[in-house]
Amino acid sequence: MTIRNLFSYVAAVGAALTLPAATALAQSAANDHTVLILATTVDGGATSKYAQVANSLGYDVELATEAQWSAKTTTDFASYRAIVFGDPTCTESLRPVQAAEANTSVWGPAIDGNVLIIGTDPVLHAQYIPSATEVVESGLAYVLSTPKVEGKTGAYISLSCYFNESGDDNTVELLKYFGSFIVDENTTCHDDVHIVEPAHPAMSGLTDAELSNWDCSIHALFTEWPSTFLPLVIADGLGTEYTAADGHTGTPYILARSIEGGVADCGELPTVTVNSITPSTIWPPNKKMVDVYADVTVTGTMVDVTRTITVNEVVKDNKSPVYEDGTDVYHFKLLADRNGSNKDGRTYTITFTGTDACGETATATTTVYVPHDQGKSDKTTTTKKNVK
């Protein structure tokens, strides 16, 4: 273990020992302006640079132990304004984020706000380079800002020095919910940095000079990242992974996913799947309303689901509607009836349409059948999907 790692280990242990005892392992945010920090990823606990900056921005801070983090649900994580994985003193091990790596499928879905990913350790460098503190300040301000939208949960994620001495082509398991991220180690401690998106709010007030020459400004270089993330800063002249609009070429080490005007950058297209419909056949046709329940699976980013119902025959002389809303979009009522002149019976077609935050849609269609008589065999319920 290097001296630097020894200091990091002692600091992390000290922070853990000074955390207050938890009254309950799983809990939601105490209020609507709380930032959640995974305690193992910062030095100093409540006095860490990240806690101080969050407090200065007007937010309360909760420090979660690994046990507390692991016990939280997606709903718990979604109650915070942001989650933070800071940078313990240039730790060359993934141990500080082990708890978060283990439950990415739990906290990941809660992150529907701005996301900033930094492949370096600004807190250590802030000890002798004041502008490094600005990276934390601008970064936290960015993930906590959700223009025209309230209640979103952002994420500030530092990869610290986790991938030092790891070589090339490392899959970042911590980020897998957001897509595929591959990083290389900055083996030469390349120190020439260029901000390719100077107008981005996460870069507010920062310059190339302030981010360069940190005596190893970069520790994780992104050679692969999802299209939903925008490179903000590159190792200027190192590699050809990214060419900026201003002509500079290099490899990104700071990425962002933004919400603009309440619309998030979306990843994969949404999906809507009808697993079952109950009942799929209604009998007898006694002109009463029958409760119908649909089991539907939806995936995507902030997907809103609506329902439409159509009938295959002209409805005559009915004094009541042929369908009614139920308690939610997946529960509704259908009229047990059909036209006697229609030997094929009545078919209700139910379509569920999911629209994500980027306006992409997906549909799934199913049917409920009211036969003409009991001599007719039940039609097989069908389900169709369509993605636009």
C-alpha positions in Angstrom: 0.0 0.0 0.0 1.4 3.4 -1.0 1.7 6.2 1.6 -1.1 8.1 -0.3 -3.4 5.0 -0.1 -2.6 4.6 3.6 -3.7 8.1 4.4 -6.8 7.5 2.3 -7.6 4.4 4.3 -7.1 6.0 7.7 -9.2 9.0 6.6 -12.0 6.7 5.4 -12.0 4.7 8.5 -12.0 7.8 10.7 -15.0 9.2 8.8 -16.9 6.0 9.2 -16.2 5.9 13.0 -17.5 9.5 13.5 -20.8 8.9 11.7 -23.9 9.1 13.9 -25.7 5.8 14.7 -28.6 5.2 12.3 -32.0 4.9 13.8 -33.1 2.9 10.7 -31.1 1.5 7.9 -33.6 2.3 5.1 -35.0 5.8 4.9 -36.0 8.5 2.6 -34.7 12.1 2.6 -35.6 14.2 5.6 -36.8 17.0 3.3 -36.9 18.1 -0.3 -33.5 19.7 -0.2 -31.2 16.9 1.0 -28.1 15.6 -0.7 -27.1 12.0 -0.1 -23.4 11.2 0.1 -22.0 7.7 0.2 -19.7 8.2 3.3 -17.0 5.9 2.1 -16.3 8.2 -0.9 -15.4 11.3 1.0 -12.8 12.2 3.6 -14.0 14.0 6.7 -17.7 13.0 6.8 -19.8 16.1 7.6 -16.7 18.3 7.2 -15.8 16.9 3.8 -15.4 19.3 0.9 -18.6 17.9 -0.7 -20.7 18.3 2.4 -19.4 21.9 2.9 -20.2 22.8 -0.7 -23.7 21.3 -0.6 -24.4 23.2 2.6 -23.1 26.4 1.0 -25.6 25.9 -1.8 -28.5 25.7 0.7 -28.8 21.9 0.9 -28.8 19.6 3.9 -26.5 16.6 3.8 -27.0 12.9 4.8 -24.0 10.6 5.0 -24.9 7.0 4.3 -22.9 4.1 5.6 -22.5 1.1 3.3 -25.2 -0.7 5.3 -27.6 2.3 5.1 -26.9 2.7 1.4 -27.6 -1.0 0.7 -30.9 -0.9 2.6 -32.4 2.0 0.6 -35.0 1.4 -2.1 -35.3 3.2 -5.4 -38.1 5.3 -3.9 -35.8 6.3 -1.1 -33.0 7.3 -3.5 -35.5 9.3 -5.6 -36.4 11.4 -2.6 -33.0 13.1 -2.6 -32.1 16.1 -4.7 -28.8 14.5 -5.6 -26.5 11.6 -4.7 -22.8 12.1 -4.5 -19.9 9.8 -4.9 -16.9 12.0 -4.0 -13.2 11.4 -4.2 -11.4 10.0 -1.1 -7.8 10.9 -1.2 -6.8 9.4 -4.5 -7.7 5.9 -3.6 -6.4 3.4 -6.1 -9.1 0.8 -5.3 -12.8 0.5 -6.0 -13.4 -0.3 -2.4 -15.1 3.1 -1.6 -17.9 2.5 -4.2 -18.3 -1.2 -3.6 -21.8 -0.7 -2.0 -22.9 1.4 -4.9 -21.6 -1.0 -7.5 -23.6 -3.8 -5.8 -27.0 -2.1 -6.2 -26.8 0.0 -9.4 -30.2 -1.4 -10.4 -31.7 0.2 -7.3 -30.2 3.7 -7.2 -29.7 4.1 -10.9 -33.5 4.3 -11.8 -33.9 7.1 -9.3 -31.5 9.4 -11.2 -33.7 11.4 -13.5 -31.9 14.7 -13.2 -28.5 16.1 -14.3 -25.5 13.7 -14.1 -21.8 14.7 -14.0 -19.0 12.1 -14.2 -15.5 13.2 -13.4 -12.4 11.0 -14.1 -10.2 12.7 -11.5 -9.9 13.7 -7.8 -10.4 17.5 -7.4 -10.4 17.4 -3.5 -6.8 16.2 -3.2 -5.6 18.8 -5.7 -7.6 21.5 -4.0 -5.0 21.4 -1.2 -2.6 23.3 -3.4 -4.6 24.3 -6.5 -7.6 26.5 -5.5 -9.3 26.2 -8.8 -9.8 22.4 -8.1 -12.4 23.4 -5.5 -14.3 25.2 -8.3 -14.8 21.8 -10.0 -16.7 20.6 -7.0 -18.6 23.8 -6.6 -19.7 24.1 -10.3 -20.3 20.3 -10.5 -22.6 20.1 -7.5 -24.4 23.3 -8.5 -25.0 21.7 -12.0 -26.4 18.4 -10.7 -28.6 20.2 -8.3 -30.1 22.4 -11.0 -33.1 21.2 -12.9 -34.4 24.0 -15.0 -38.2 24.4 -15.0 -38.5 21.0 -13.2 -38.9 20.3 -9.5 -38.1 17.1 -7.6 -35.5 15.6 -9.9 -32.6 13.6 -8.5 -29.1 14.4 -9.9 -25.8 12.6 -9.5 -22.2 13.8 -9.0 -19.9 10.9 -9.6 -16.1 11.1 -9.2 -14.0 8.1 -10.3 -11.2 9.5 -8.2 -8.0 7.5 -8.8 -9.9 4.1 -8.8 -8.4 3.1 -12.2 -4.8 4.1 -11.5 -2.5 1.2 -12.4 -5.4 -0.6 -14.0 -4.3 -0.4 -17.6 -6.7 0.0 -20.5 -10.2 -1.1 -21.4 -11.7 -1.1 -17.9 -15.5 -1.5 -17.7 -17.0 0.9 -15.2 -19.5 -1.3 -13.3 -20.5 1.7 -11.1 -22.0 3.4 -14.2 -23.6 0.4 -15.9 -27.2 1.5 -15.3 -26.5 4.5 -17.6 -24.9 2.4 -20.4 -21.5 1.1 -21.3 -18.5 3.1 -20.1 -14.9 2.0 -20.7 -11.9 3.8 -19.3 -8.1 3.8 -19.7 -5.5 4.7 -17.1 -3.7 8.0 -17.7 -0.3 6.2 -17.7 1.7 9.3 -18.6 -0.2 11.7 -16.2 -1.0 13.8 -19.2 -1.7 17.3 -17.8 -2.8 19.3 -20.8 -6.6 19.9 -20.5 -9.1 21.5 -22.8 -12.7 22.4 -22.0 -14.7 21.6 -25.2 -18.0 22.8 -23.8 -17.1 26.1 -22.1 -20.7 27.3 -22.0 -21.9 24.2 -20.1 -23.0 25.1 -16.6 -20.9 22.4 -15.0 -17.8 24.3 -16.4 -19.0 27.7 -15.1 -16.1 30.0 -14.4 -13.4 27.4 -15.2 -10.6 27.7 -17.8 -8.2 25.3 -19.5 -5.3 26.7 -17.4 -7.1 26.1 -14.1 -7.8 22.5 -15.0 -4.3 21.8 -16.4 -1.0 21.0 -14.7 -2.4 19.5 -11.5 0.6 17.1 -11.4 -1.7 14.5 -12.9 -4.9 16.3 -13.8 -6.6 13.2 -15.1 -6.9 9.6 -13.8 -9.6 8.0 -15.9 -9.9 8.5 -19.7 -13.2 7.5 -21.4 -12.7 5.5 -24.6 -16.4 4.5 -24.7 -19.5 6.2 -23.3 -23.2 6.3 -24.1 -24.5 8.8 -26.7 -26.7 10.3 -24.0 -23.6 11.8 -22.3 -21.7 14.8 -23.6 -17.9 15.2 -23.3 -17.2 18.5 -21.5 -13.4 18.3 -21.0 -10.7 16.3 -22.8 -7.1 15.4 -22.4 -6.0 17.7 -25.1 -3.9 16.0 -27.8 -4.0 12.6 -26.1 -5.6 10.0 -28.4 -8.3 10.6 -31.0 -11.4 9.5 -29.2 -13.2 12.8 -29.5 -12.9 15.8 -31.9 -14.5 19.0 -30.6 -16.3 21.6 -32.7 -13.4 23.9 -32.1 -11.0 21.4 -33.7 -9.3 20.1 -30.5 -8.8 16.3 -30.4 -8.3 14.1 -27.4 -9.9 11.8 -24.9 -12.7 12.8 -22.6 -12.4 12.6 -18.8 -15.5 14.7 -17.8 -18.9 13.8 -19.1 -22.4 15.1 -18.5 -26.0 14.1 -19.0 -28.4 17.1 -18.9 -32.0 17.9 -18.4 -33.0 20.9 -20.5 -36.4 22.5 -19.9 -37.6 19.4 -18.1 -36.6 16.9 -20.8 -33.8 14.4 -20.1 -31.3 13.0 -22.5 -32.8 9.5 -23.0 -30.9 6.3 -23.6 -32.7 3.3 -25.0 -36.2 3.6 -26.5 -39.1 2.9 -24.2 -40.9 -0.4 -24.2 -44.4 -1.4 -23.3 -45.4 -5.0 -22.9 -48.8 -6.5 -22.0 -48.1 -9.6 -20.0 -51.8 -10.5 -19.5 -55.4 -9.2 -19.5 -58.0 -10.5 -17.0 -60.6 -11.4 -18.1 -59.7 -11.9 -21.7 -63.3 -13.1 -22.5 -66.5 -11.7 -20.9 -69.6 -13.8 -20.5 -72.6 -13.5 -20.1 -73.5 -10.4 -22.1 -75.8 -9.1 -19.3 -75.1 -5.4 -20.0 -73.2 -4.9 -16.8 -69.8 -3.3 -16.3 -67.0 -5.8 -15.7 -63.7 -5.0 -14.1 -60.7 -5.6 -16.3 -57.1 -5.6 -15.1 -54.0 -5.4 -17.3 -50.5 -6.6 -16.2 -48.1 -4.3 -18.1 -44.3 -3.9 -18.0 -42.8 -0.5 -19.0 -39.2 0.4 -19.4 -37.5 3.7 -20.3 -36.7 7.2 -19.0 -39.7 8.9 -17.2 -42.3 7.0 -19.2 -45.9 8.3 -19.0 -48.5 5.6 -20.1 -51.9 6.4 -21.5 -54.7 4.0 -22.6 -57.2 4.0 -25.5 -60.1 1.5 -26.1 -61.9 0.9 -29.3 -64.8 -1.4 -30.3 -65.1 -3.4 -33.5 -68.9 -2.8 -34.0 -71.3 0.1 -34.0 -72.9 0.3 -30.6 -76.6 0.8 -30.7 -79.2 1.7 -28.2 -76.9 1.5 -25.2 -77.9 3.8 -22.4 -74.5 3.5 -20.6 -71.0 3.8 -22.0 -69.2 0.7 -23.3 -66.2 1.3 -21.0 -65.3 3.3 -17.9 -62.1 4.3 -16.1 -61.0 2.3 -13.1 -58.5 3.2 -10.3 -55.6 3.6 -12.7 -54.5 3.3 -16.4 -54.2 -0.5 -16.0 -57.7 -1.0 -14.4 -60.9 -0.2 -16.3 -64.4 -1.5 -16.9 -65.9 -2.9 -20.1 -69.6 -3.4 -20.8 -70.7 -7.1 -21.1 -72.6 -6.7 -24.3 -72.5 -7.3 -28.1 -74.8 -6.7 -31.0 -77.0 -9.7 -31.7 -76.7 -9.2 -35.4 -72.9 -9.5 -35.3 -72.2 -13.3 -35.4 -68.5 -12.6 -34.7 -69.1 -11.1 -31.3 -67.6 -7.9 -29.9 -63.9 -7.2 -29.6 -62.6 -4.5 -27.4 -59.1 -3.4 -28.5 -57.0 -1.8 -25.7 -53.8 0.1 -26.5 -51.3 1.3 -24.0 -48.9 4.0 -25.2 -45.8 4.9 -23.3 -44.1 8.3 -24.0 -40.7 9.0 -22.5 -39.1 12.3 -21.5 -37.6 12.7 -24.9 -40.9 12.2 -26.7 -40.1 8.7 -28.0 -43.2 6.4 -27.9 -43.9 2.7 -27.7 -47.3 0.9 -27.8 -48.7 -2.5 -26.9 -52.2 -3.7 -27.9 -54.3 -6.4 -26.4 -58.0 -7.5 -26.8 -61.0 -8.6 -24.7 -63.7 -10.6 -26.4 -67.5 -10.8 -25.8 -68.7 -13.8 -27.9 -72.0 -13.8 -29.7 -73.0 -17.0 -27.9 -71.5 -19.8 -25.9 -71.3 -21.9 -29.1 -68.5 -19.5 -30.3 -65.0 -20.6 -29.3 -63.1 -17.9 -27.4 -60.7 -15.8 -29.5 -57.1 -15.9 -28.5 -56.0 -12.7 -26.9 -53.3 -11.0 -28.9 -50.6 -8.5 -28.0 -48.9 -6.3 -30.5 -46.0 -3.9 -30.0 -44.9 -0.9 -31.9 -42.0 1.5 -31.2 -41.6 4.8 -32.9 
